[in-house]
Amino acid sequence: MLTAQENQLLTRVGPGTAMGSLMRRYWLPVCTSAQLPKPDGDPVRVKLLGENFVAFRNTAGNVGVLEEYCMHRRASLAMGRVEEGGIRCLYHGWKFGVDGTIQETPNHCDERFRTRLKAPAFPVREAGGMIWAYIGPKDKEPVFQRYEFFDGPDENRCVFRINIPCNFLQLWEGGTDSSHVGILHCNLANPDWKNKASFVPDMEDYTSVALATGDNAPTLEIENTPYGYHYGAKRQGPPLDDGSPTWSVRVTPVIMPTCRIIPLREYQFFVFEVPQDDHKTSTYIIAHGPKPFDRVKMRAVLGLDNDRLWKEGDFEYRATEDNRWFQDRSRIEETWSGLAGLVPEDSSISVSMGPIVEREKEVLVAADAAVVRLRERLLENLRRHERGEEPLGLSIADYSKVRSLADTNVPHNERWQDHLPGNLGSARVSRVPA
């Protein structure tokens, strides 16, 4: 259980906070590439860690991320014109390049003035269908880290953004909790549980999240890694031909400061929980696999095909306590949760907890061990940063070999880590029985 003080420490992300300062040391997603679809298109307003920015794609196709407010008289550049190699403020026509260079000041014709100053601009990378920025101290810019979903053709990658009205940590904790999968998501993952869910998913569907076994109380084996940790959720598997017992193991890596990789049979699910501020989170979901995705089908499986709940383009998740988190009580026998799809189930549950969970009031059990480890590693990372040490994983340039593992039968005398040689494990495992 966290104290109230520790909870505040982990969940407050604005300027000057401990967690906000730590997160500013990493490259973070700020929007999707699809939000800036063409040169000289509309700019995008970005909120990140309690601060406001604007992202735009210039005439040459390069992306810039600047402070939102014009350095002249502080009008919003999100209202500006993107044209002729820069973004122009509507108020007095000042124009800025992607690097913050002042290109024009129509109401002040002294060229020496323009060359002396720059607008606050930030390092930017475009990779994996997303725009990334570094907004931390200039002299501490880290390497830009590569993920597996950067590779392969664009059609083998499906990127979604969902803006959810709650703190990032409760969403991230939900994604590291294996024991909820067969209960909350039982329609897709464990339809026989309690005989409540009448809908049984198509097991040939490449999007299936079905568990290989109905065990809802897995034994967790957790191993720290240089970037955070990974853990194996072990459920009883079928015996081998010689009668030897096996575990059905599902492995989830957790990567600082916001990422997890969810195991599915046919592909990998990368999820980043990026704080807009203390009470709102941009969740980025990237499905990546060996063959092209049908975006319409994936949107339906995620439960994002209801425009009243979420729309392409504005990305706002509209569930609130006033609309009962979009739960349909009339379908609760059919769908178990009364919610349709993975994202509504996870997101509405997190929103129902309030903007920030009061973790000092929780009653935890062994199945929460991966959640507890997340909190421990975050606190450790904060302490490292406050001591002036390098945060976890900051110098790792290549995460492309770090992977999750869908339900895999592993004999009791074998290590599940051997199936994931790229995960940088140390073989120092903590076992938490069910």
N, C-alpha and C positions, 0 to 999 in steps of 0.2 A: 504494500500500500504506500502511495506517495503521501507526503505531508502537503498541506495547503500551500506552503511556501515553495516546495519543489514543483508542485503543479503550476504555479505562476511562472516559475523559472523556465519550465519546458514549453509553455504555451504562448508566452508573450514574444512577439517577433518584430516589433517596431524599432525605429532608430534608437540606439542607445541601450537596448535590452541585451541580455546575455545571449539568448537564442537568436535574436535578430543579427547580432554581430557575428555569431558563428556561421549562420546561414549565408551571410554576405561574403564569406570566404570561398564559396563554391560557385561554379557555373550553374545557373538555374533556367528552366524553361520559362519564357515570358508570353509566348503565343504560338499558334501553329503556323506553318508555312502557308496553309490554305487561307489564313486570315489576311495575308498579304499576297494575293494571287497574281498581281501584275505590276510592272513598273509604273510609277506615278499614279498608283491607285490610292484609295482612301487610307489615311493613317489609322492606327489602332491604339486606343487608350489602354495602357497597361498599369495595373496596380500590383505591386510586389513588395512584401515585407513592410506594409504600411506607408509606402511612398508611391508617387504617381510619375509615370513615364509615358512616352509616346514612341511607338515603333512605326517605321515607314520603309517602303522600298523605292529607291530612287530610280532615275531614268535608266541607269545602267544595270538595274536589277539588284544592287547591293542594299542590304538592310542596315538601318541605323536605329539605335535606341538612345533617346535623349530624355532629359528631365522634361516633364510635360509642359512646364510653364516657361514661356519665352523670357529670356534673360533681360529684355528691355523693360516691359511694363507688366510682365507676368500673365499675359493672356494665354489661354490653353492652345498649345500647338496641335492638339487633337482636332481642333476646328480648322487647321491650316490647309493650304494648298500644297500638294506634292507635285513639283514641276521642275523641269530644267536642272536636274541634278541635285535638288534639295527640297526642304520643307519650308514653306513661307508662312509666317504669322500673318493673319488677316488684319491685325490691328494697325500696324505701321509698315508691313511689308518686309520686315527683316527675314532673311532666308539663311538656312543653316544646312551644311552638308552632313553626311552620315557620321563624320568624325567630329562634329561640332564647329567646324570652320564657319565663320561668318562670311557668307558669300555676297550679301547685299544688305545695305541699310538705306533705303530710299529717302528717309527723312534726315539723314546725316551723311554727307558726301565725302568725309575725310577717310581716305583709304587706309591711312596709318592707324586709325581707330580700329578698323575691321581686323587688321593683321595682329594687333596687340592682344585680342581677346578671343576666347572660344566658348561656345555653349557647353554645358556639362553633357558629355557623351560617354558611352560605355562600350567596352569590347563586346563584339557580337559574333556568333557563329550560327550557321544554318546547317542542320544535319538531322537526318531521321524524320523529316517532315515537320520539324519544329524549329523555332527561333530561340536561341539561348543567349543569355547575357551574363556578364560579371559586373556586379555593382559594388564590390568591396574595395578595400584600399588598393590604389593603383600599383604600389610597389610590392604587392603580395599576390598578384594575379597568378592563379595556378594553371597547370596544363589543362587543356580541354579534353574531357574524357570521352572515349569512344565506347558505344554500346553495340550489341549484336544487331539491333534493329536499324543501324545506319547502313547495313550491307544489303545487297540484293536490289531488285527492281522495285520501284515505288508501288506497283500493284500488289506486291507481297507484304505490304504494310498498311495498316488501317489506324489512323490517329483520331482520337476523340478528345474533346475538352468539355468538362462539366464544372461549372462554378457553383459550389455547394456552400450554403450558409451555416457553416460551423468551423471550428478550429481544425487545423490540419492534423493534429495528433490523434484525435479520436477516429478520423478516417484511416490514418496510417496504422493505428493499432488494430482496427477491424481487419485490415488486409494481412496482418501477421498472425491472425487467430485461426488456426486450422479447425478447432472444434465446432465453430459455428457453421461450417460449410454444409455438413449433412443435416443441419437443423433449419437454419434460416433459408438456405437455398435448396431445401430437400426436393422441391419439384424438379430441379435440374440435376441435383447431385445425389439424392438418396430418396427416391419417391416412395419407397416402402415404409419409411419411418412413420410410426404411429398410424399407418394406413389412412393418412389424412389427404395426401395429394393424389388426385385422380389423373392428373396430367403426367404422362411418362415421356421423357424426351426421346428423340430419335438418336439412338446410340451410334449411328453412322455419321451423324452430323459432326463436322470438323470443329464445331464450337462447343461440344459437350464438356461439361465440367463434372460429370458423374464420378463419384467415388467408386473404387473397386470393391469396397466392403461397406456394410452399414454401420460400422463402429463409430460412434460419435464421441468417444472418450479416448483419443489416441495417446500413446506414450510419446513424449517429445524428447528428442536428443538435440541439444543446442550447442553449436560450436562458434566461438568468436572467430572473426576474420579481420584482416587489415582494414576493410571497408565498413564493418559493422558486425554481422553474423549471418549464419544460415542455420536452418534447423530441419530435421527430419521428423515428420509426423508419422509414427509407426502404428499401423493397424494390423490385426491378424490376417495373414495371407493364406492362400491355399497351399497344401503340402506339395512337395516335389514328388516325382514318380517313385522315389525310394522311400517316401513317407517323411522325409526331413521337413521340419517346419520352416515357414518363411514369414517375413514381414511384408506387408504392402506399404511402401514408403512414399511419401509425398514431401518434396523438399522445396523450401522457399528461401531465397536469399533476400537479405535486407541491407540496403546500401545507403549510407549517409549521403546527404542529409534528408532525403525525402522519398527514396525509391524502394520498391519491392518488385520481385519477379514472380508471377503467379504461374503455377504449373498447369498446363492443359495437354491433352493427348497429342494434338497435331501441331501445336505452335506455342510460342511464349507470349505471355501477357506482361508488359512492362507498365508499371503504374507509378506516377510521380504526384505526390501531394504537396503542391506549392502554395504557401500562404500568400494570399493577397493582403491580409491583415490578421488580427487576432481572431476575428469572427467569420472569416470567409476564406475559402480554399479553392484554387483552380486544380482540379484533378485531371491529369493527362493520362489517357489509356492508349497504349500502343500495342496492337496485336501484330505479331510478326511471325511468318512461317515460310514454308517451302513452296507455296503456291499462291496464286492471286486470291484476294478476298472479295466477296460480294458485300459492299458496304451497307446496302439496304438490309441484307440478311443479318449482318453483324449488329447493326443498330437495333434490330428487332430482338436479337438474343440478349443484348445488354439491357433491353427495356427502355430504350431511348426513342422508340417509334411513336410516342404519344406527344404531339406538339403542345398539348396543354401542360405537360410536365417539363419538356426540354425541347429546344429548337436548334437546328443547325444555324449557326450565324451569331446568335446572341449567347448561347451556351449556358443560360441561367437555369439552375435546378430550382423549380418553383414549389417544392413541397414545404409546407409550414404547418405549425400546429393548428392554424385557422382552417386549413383544408384537410386536416387529419392526415397530413403527410402523403396524400394521394392513396391512402389505403382504402380498398373497396371491401367493406365488411360483408357484402352480399356474396363475395366469391371466396370467402376465407376457408370453406371446406374444400373447394376445388384447388386452390392455389397455396394452401397452408398459411402464407403470410398476408394474403389479400393485396399483394404487390406484384407487379408484372415485370420480371426480369432482374438480372443481377445488380445493376446500378441502383434501381429504385429500392431494392431490399437493403443493400449496404448503406446507401446514402440516407434514406429515410430513417433508418435505425439511428444513424449518427446524428442527424438533425434532431431527432426526438430526445436526445440526451441534453439538449440545450446548447448554446454557443460554445461553452467550455465545460467539459465534464468535471464534476466535483469528485475527483479521484480519492480524496481522503475518506469518502463515505462508502467506497467499494468493499465488497467481500469477495476475495479472490480464491481460486482453487488451482490445482495442479495444471489443469488444461490451459490456464492463462500464462504459463511460463514464458512463452515467446513474447507476449505483450510486456511482461515484467522485464525481460531481457532488453527489449527495445528501450524502455525507460532508463534502465541501468546504463546502456551504451550511450544514450543521449546525454545523461548526466556526466558520464566519464568524458565524453567529447567536449562538453562545456568546460570541465575542469582543465582538460588539456589546453584548450584555447586560452583560458584565463591565465594559465602558467606560461603562455607564450610558445607552446609547443604546436607542432603541425596537427591540424584536425585529422580525424580518421579518414583514410582513403584519399586524401587530397592530392597526393603525388602519384596515384595510380593512373596512368594514361590510358590504359586499355582494359575495359570491362567486357570485351566482346566474347570472352570465353566463360564468363560467369553466367550460369544458367540455373533454372529451376528444373525439377524432375517430377513428372506426373507419376501417378500410382505405379510403382515398379516392385515386383516381387524379388525380395532380397533374402537369401538364406540367412538364418540366425548367426552363422559363423562368418558372414561377410560384412564389410563396411559399406554403407550407402555412399560415403564420401568417394569411394573408388569409381562410382558412376559419374562423378562431377570433378574431374581432375583440374578444371580451370577455375574452381571456386576459391582457391587460395586458402583452403582450410588447414588447420594446424594439427588435427587429430586429437585435440583436447576437448572432449565432449562432456557436456553436463547432461545427465539423464534425469528426466522428470517423469515418474510413473503416473499412469492415469489414476 
